[in-house]
Amino acid sequence: MDTAKAVIESDDLIDGKEKEIEGRCLKLLLRQQPVVARALGQVSTALKR
């Protein structure tokens, strides 16, 4: 029971880290190569899967 509670309590932290990583990935892509808005949207969608 304690393990399940710990997982639930850390869920928000994990979600926040995931969003941070996604943002860093998108910034890296923008810096490395010019990406048109449509392609960037596709990459963003793929990261969320």
C-alpha positions, -999 to 999 in steps of 0.1 A, spaced: 0 0 0 29 24 8 44 18 -26 12 27 -44 8 59 -24 44 69 -32 38 64 -69 6 85 -68 24 113 -49 53 114 -73 31 114 -104 30 153 -106 68 154 -103 71 129 -132 47 148 -154 66 180 -148 99 164 -157 83 149 -189 71 184 -200 106 198 -192 123 172 -214 98 177 -242 105 215 -241 143 209 -242 139 185 -271 119 210 -291 144 238 -284 172 216 -295 155 208 -328 149 245 -334 185 253 -328 200 225 -349 179 228 -380 152 252 -393 119 234 -389 87 246 -404 58 250 -380 39 219 -394 69 196 -390 75 209 -355 39 202 -346 44 166 -359 75 162 -338 57 176 -307 28 152 -312 52 122 -316 70 131 -284 37 130 -265 29 94 -276 
